[in-house]
Amino acid sequence: VSGGLGTGLANEVLNEANLVVAIGASLNPWTTQNRAVLRDKKVIQIDRRHNAFGFYTPVDVGLEGDARVALLALLKRLQETHRVPRNPDDQTIQKIKQFSFARPDFEDGDSVDPRRAVWYVEDRLPKRDRIIVIDGGHAGLVAQQILTSPNADSWGNGWDFGSIGQGLSIAIGA
C-alpha cells in the first residue's frame, strides 16, 4: 500500500519509477499522497469499471477489463517488443530485500496500543477465508497497515465522508 496509509517502502520504490501500472486501484489522494507518488510518471490504470479512469487521478491509458486478463495481455505485448525492462538500482533492490514489516516493541503500559490489538486479530483470524471491514479513526489507519485479506473483494471500510461508526453496518452487510 502506498501513500499515507502505507509503510513507506512503496513510496520510495514508486519514486524510482517512470511508469505506474495501477491494477484495480482507485489512485485516490490517500494512496498517492495527493498524486505526489505519480508526479512525472506515465500512468496505466487497469480496472473493470470504465468510470474509474481519471476519477481521482488523470491517467495516460485506461484499460477496461479483468485485471488478470488485461495484465497478461499487456505483459505478452511487452515481451513481443523484445525491449529489456529497466531494473531498479542496487540501492532500491536492497531496500526491498531488507524490508520487513517488523512488529515494534510495545510500551503501552496501562493501556493497549492499537497496533498490538490489530496484530492479535491478524494472528488469530483465518487467512484465506475472511472479509475484513475497517471503521474510521486512528485504529482504522493501524488496521489498514497490518491486516491482510485474501483478495480485494474481501476488504471494506467505512471511511467515506470522514465518518466514524459505519463499520458495524458494513460488516453486517458483508
C-alpha positions as CSV (number, residue, x, y, z in Angstrom):
1,V,0.0,0.0,0.0
2,S,1.4,3.4,-1.0
3,G,0.6,6.9,0.3
4,G,-0.2,7.9,3.8
5,L,-1.8,4.5,4.6
6,G,1.3,2.5,3.6
7,T,4.6,1.6,5.3
8,G,6.7,4.0,3.2
9,L,8.6,1.4,1.2
10,A,6.1,1.6,-1.7
11,N,6.5,5.4,-1.8
12,E,10.3,5.0,-2.0
13,V,10.1,2.4,-4.8
14,L,7.5,4.5,-6.7
15,N,9.8,7.5,-6.6
16,E,12.2,5.5,-8.8
17,A,9.6,4.5,-11.4
18,N,8.8,6.2,-14.7
19,L,5.7,4.1,-15.3
20,V,3.0,3.1,-12.8
21,V,0.5,0.3,-13.7
22,A,-2.4,0.5,-11.3
23,I,-4.4,-2.7,-11.2
24,G,-7.9,-2.3,-9.7
25,A,-6.6,0.7,-7.6
26,S,-8.5,3.9,-7.4
27,L,-5.4,6.1,-7.2
28,N,-7.1,8.3,-4.6
29,P,-5.4,11.1,-2.7
30,W,-4.6,8.9,0.3
31,T,-2.8,6.2,-1.6
32,T,-1.0,8.6,-3.9
33,Q,-0.1,11.2,-1.3
34,N,-2.2,13.7,-3.3
35,R,-0.7,12.4,-6.5
36,A,2.9,13.1,-5.3
37,V,4.0,9.4,-6.0
38,L,2.7,9.7,-9.6
39,R,4.3,13.0,-10.4
40,D,6.3,12.9,-13.7
41,K,5.2,9.3,-14.4
42,K,3.1,7.7,-17.1
43,V,0.1,6.0,-15.5
44,I,-1.7,3.0,-16.9
45,Q,-4.9,2.1,-14.9
46,I,-6.5,-1.3,-15.3
47,D,-10.0,-1.6,-13.9
48,R,-13.2,-3.5,-14.6
49,R,-15.2,-0.2,-14.2
50,H,-14.8,2.3,-17.1
51,N,-15.8,5.2,-14.8
52,A,-12.7,4.5,-12.6
53,F,-10.3,6.1,-15.2
54,G,-9.4,9.6,-14.1
55,F,-11.9,9.6,-11.2
56,Y,-9.3,10.7,-8.8
57,T,-6.2,11.0,-10.9
58,P,-5.6,11.6,-14.6
59,V,-4.3,8.5,-16.4
60,D,-2.4,8.2,-19.6
61,V,-4.0,4.9,-20.5
62,G,-7.1,3.2,-19.1
63,L,-7.6,-0.5,-19.8
64,E,-11.1,-1.7,-19.0
65,G,-11.3,-5.4,-18.2
66,D,-10.5,-8.2,-15.8
67,A,-7.2,-7.4,-14.0
68,R,-5.6,-10.8,-14.7
69,V,-6.6,-10.9,-18.4
70,A,-5.6,-7.3,-19.1
71,L,-2.3,-7.7,-17.3
72,L,-1.4,-10.9,-19.0
73,A,-2.2,-9.3,-22.4
74,L,-0.1,-6.3,-21.5
75,L,2.9,-8.5,-20.5
76,K,2.6,-10.6,-23.7
77,R,2.6,-7.4,-25.7
78,L,5.7,-6.1,-23.9
79,Q,7.5,-9.4,-24.5
80,E,6.7,-9.2,-28.2
81,T,8.5,-5.8,-28.4
82,H,11.8,-7.5,-27.2
83,R,12.6,-4.5,-25.0
84,V,14.7,-5.0,-22.0
85,P,12.9,-3.6,-18.9
86,R,14.8,-1.1,-16.8
87,N,15.7,-2.8,-13.5
88,P,15.7,-0.9,-10.2
89,D,19.0,0.4,-9.0
90,D,21.0,-1.7,-6.5
91,Q,20.0,0.6,-3.6
92,T,16.3,0.1,-4.3
93,I,16.7,-3.7,-4.6
94,Q,18.5,-3.8,-1.2
95,K,15.6,-1.7,0.4
96,I,13.1,-4.2,-0.9
97,K,15.1,-7.3,0.1
98,Q,15.7,-6.0,3.6
99,F,12.2,-4.7,4.2
100,S,10.1,-6.4,6.7
101,F,7.1,-5.1,8.4
102,A,8.6,-5.8,11.8
103,R,6.4,-5.7,14.8
104,P,7.5,-3.0,17.1
105,D,8.1,-3.4,20.8
106,F,5.1,-2.1,22.5
107,E,5.4,0.0,25.6
108,D,1.7,0.5,26.2
109,G,1.8,0.5,30.0
110,D,-1.7,0.5,31.4
111,S,-3.4,0.7,28.1
112,V,-3.3,-1.4,24.9
113,D,-1.5,0.0,21.9
114,P,-3.9,-0.3,18.9
115,R,-1.1,-2.0,16.9
116,R,-0.8,-4.8,19.5
117,A,-4.6,-5.4,19.3
118,V,-4.6,-5.5,15.5
119,W,-1.6,-7.8,15.3
120,Y,-3.5,-10.1,17.8
121,V,-6.5,-10.2,15.5
122,E,-4.3,-10.7,12.4
123,D,-2.6,-13.7,14.0
124,R,-5.8,-15.4,15.0
125,L,-8.2,-14.9,12.1
126,P,-8.1,-17.4,9.3
127,K,-6.1,-16.0,6.4
128,R,-7.8,-17.5,3.4
129,D,-11.4,-17.2,4.3
130,R,-12.2,-13.8,5.8
131,I,-13.8,-10.5,5.0
132,I,-12.2,-7.5,6.7
133,V,-14.2,-4.4,7.4
134,I,-12.4,-1.4,8.9
135,D,-14.1,1.6,10.6
136,G,-12.7,5.1,10.6
137,G,-10.5,6.7,13.2
138,H,-6.9,6.1,14.4
139,A,-7.3,2.4,14.8
140,G,-8.5,2.1,11.2
141,L,-5.2,3.5,10.0
142,V,-3.4,0.9,12.0
143,A,-5.6,-1.9,10.7
144,Q,-5.1,-0.8,7.1
145,Q,-1.4,-1.3,7.5
146,I,-1.4,-4.6,9.3
147,L,-4.4,-6.7,8.4
148,T,-4.3,-8.9,5.3
149,S,-7.1,-10.1,3.1
150,P,-7.2,-13.0,0.6
151,N,-8.3,-10.6,-2.2
152,A,-9.5,-7.1,-2.9
153,D,-13.2,-8.1,-2.7
154,S,-12.7,-9.3,0.9
155,W,-11.9,-5.8,2.1
156,G,-14.2,-2.9,3.1
157,N,-14.0,0.3,5.0
158,G,-16.4,2.9,6.3
159,W,-14.2,6.0,5.9
160,D,-16.4,7.8,3.4
161,F,-17.2,11.4,4.3
162,G,-14.8,11.2,7.3
163,S,-17.4,9.2,9.2
164,I,-16.7,7.0,12.2
165,G,-19.2,4.4,13.3
166,Q,-20.2,2.9,9.9
167,G,-18.1,-0.3,10.4
168,L,-20.8,-2.4,12.1
169,S,-23.4,-1.9,9.4
170,I,-20.9,-2.5,6.6
171,A,-19.7,-5.7,8.4
172,I,-23.3,-7.0,8.8
173,G,-23.9,-6.3,5.1
174,A,-20.7,-8.1,4.1
